[in-house]
């Protein structure tokens, strides 16, 4: 039996799909599982062993990644079951053209006729989509094909290569096993509306160093190097270090979060790395509805200011960005210290599996 898993396109959503995918692997242990996904999502899954084969689907990539080629590959594989975590019309079309025998997904974007098993998303009395946890929606898909008692525990893995890269960062930054290390994740692929001001991140980093003797590691993606450099520069403290000048990868970010005492982050994908490695996480919310990405993780704290214009779900703020600017470094530090007191780090026992 062959199962095609159409992974979500966002990094955080891919992490939130891991409980459902783990359940699929347990429900169909003998199945050949094919991951259909954007190329950058592969780094999220690396080391897990859940997928036996990856097929990249990318509308802007080479022809081998375009939907006609992917559909042809699925036809060759004779897929018995396709689980569509993606809600796009294109994903359903690829599964249909790929002749996947059973196609399970949500009724979104006029694609119901392409599915064999159609689930209705959560809507309000007026028929509009109601903000509700994506992690539960993903679990419903797995339950539809026979998975029972699916947990909410997200799970990721690192590889020896990832850990070696993190070791190099720790060595170059002068971090030791005795240091309290706080990871800051200031970026957000969704858009600038999710950003917390650079000056406030820098002030927070400086306070951690001066008030607690912490070490601070500023994470970044390839397009966020300058952002990380600015925070480090403005912090003006020797205990603040960034990944800006390192070879970046999702594996490195995962390994850094895995060994940190706490992650403080915007509402972006790496936020969920902390929960997947059982690390405390403090998330700074601005324009987004918290219920969409609620994972019920007990070591998580959400900070969000109630403003008259939000949550607006906009990628770019058309006004004064008050939802993020009103969050002060002092408030964030206080919430962080409470989390650290409640969940002190005892050991690094998060999963490690070779790729």
C-alpha positions, 0 to 999 in steps of 0.5 A, a space after each residue: 500500500 502507498 500513501 501520499 501525504 500532502 504536507 502543509 506549505 508553512 513550516 509551523 503548519 508542517 510541525 503541527 501536522 506531525 501528530 497526525 503523520 505519526 498516527 498515520 505511520 503507526 496505523 499503516 506501518 507497512 505502507 510506503 509513505 510518500 511526502 508531497 511537499 515544498 522543498 524547504 519543508 524537507 528540513 523540518 522532517 529530516 531525521 524523522 523516518 516518517 516518509 520513505 520518499 519525497 516528491 517536491 511540489 513547487 509551482 516556481 521550481 524546476 519542471 520536475 517539481 511542477 504539478 504535471 510531473 508530480 501527478 505523473 509520478 503519483 500515477 506511477 506509484 499507484 497511490 491508494 490513499 492521499 491525505 491533503 493537509 494542504 487546503 489548496 485547489 492545486 493539491 486536490 487536482 494533483 491527487 486527482 490527476 495522480 489517480 490516488 484512489 482515496 483522496 481525503 481533505 477539507 472542502 475549501 476553494 471549490 475542490 470538493 468534487 476532486 476528493 473522495 472524502 470531504 470534511 467540512 472546516 469549522 465555520 460560524 453561524 454565518 458560514 464563515 471560517 471560524 478561527 480554530 486550531 489547525 492541529 485539531 483539523 490535521 488530526 481529524 484528517 488522520 481520524 477519518 482514515 482510521 487513526 484513533 486517539 491521536 495525541 497533540 504532541 508535536 515531534 521533531 528530530 535532529 541529525 548528527 550533522 545538525 548537532 555538530 553545526 550547533 556545537 560549532 555555534 556554541 563554541 564560537 559564541 562562547 556558550 557552555 553547558 552551564 550557561 542559561 541560553 535564551 533563543 530569540 526568533 525575530 523573523 516572520 515569513 508571513 509578513 512584517 506585521 508580525 515583527 516585534 521592533 528591533 529595538 525592543 528585541 535588542 533591549 530584551 537581549 541586553 536585560 537578559 545578559 545584565 540582569 540574569 547573566 544569560 547568553 542570548 542567541 538570535 536566530 534567523 533565516 537566510 533573508 533575516 541575517 541583517 535583522 539578526 545583526 541589527 539586534 546583536 549590534 543594538 543590544 551592545 552586550 558581549 553575551 548576545 550572539 547571532 546566527 547571521 554569519 553561519 551556514 543556515 539551515 532548518 536543521 541548525 535552527 532545530 538543534 539550537 532550539 533543542 538545547 536552549 532554556 527558552 525560546 522567545 519568538 514572533 508567531 512564526 514557524 520556528 515557534 513550534 520547534 520549541 514544543 516539538 523538543 519540549 522546550 518552554 516558548 514565549 510567543 509575541 502575537 500581534 495581527 494574528 488570531 491565536 486560536 488558529 495556531 493553538 497547540 495546547 502545549 503546557 510550556 507555552 505562554 502567549 502575549 498579545 495586546 488587545 487593540 481596536 484594529 486587531 487581530 487583523 490577519 494582515 501581512 503588513 500593518 497599514 497603521 502604526 503597528 500598535 499591536 506589537 509596539 505596545 508589548 514592552 521588553 519589561 513585560 516580555 522579560 517578566 513573562 519569560 522569567 516566570 516560564 524559566 522558573 516553572 520549567 527549569 531545564 534538567 537535560 537535553 532529552 529531545 529526540 535525536 535520530 540519524 537521517 
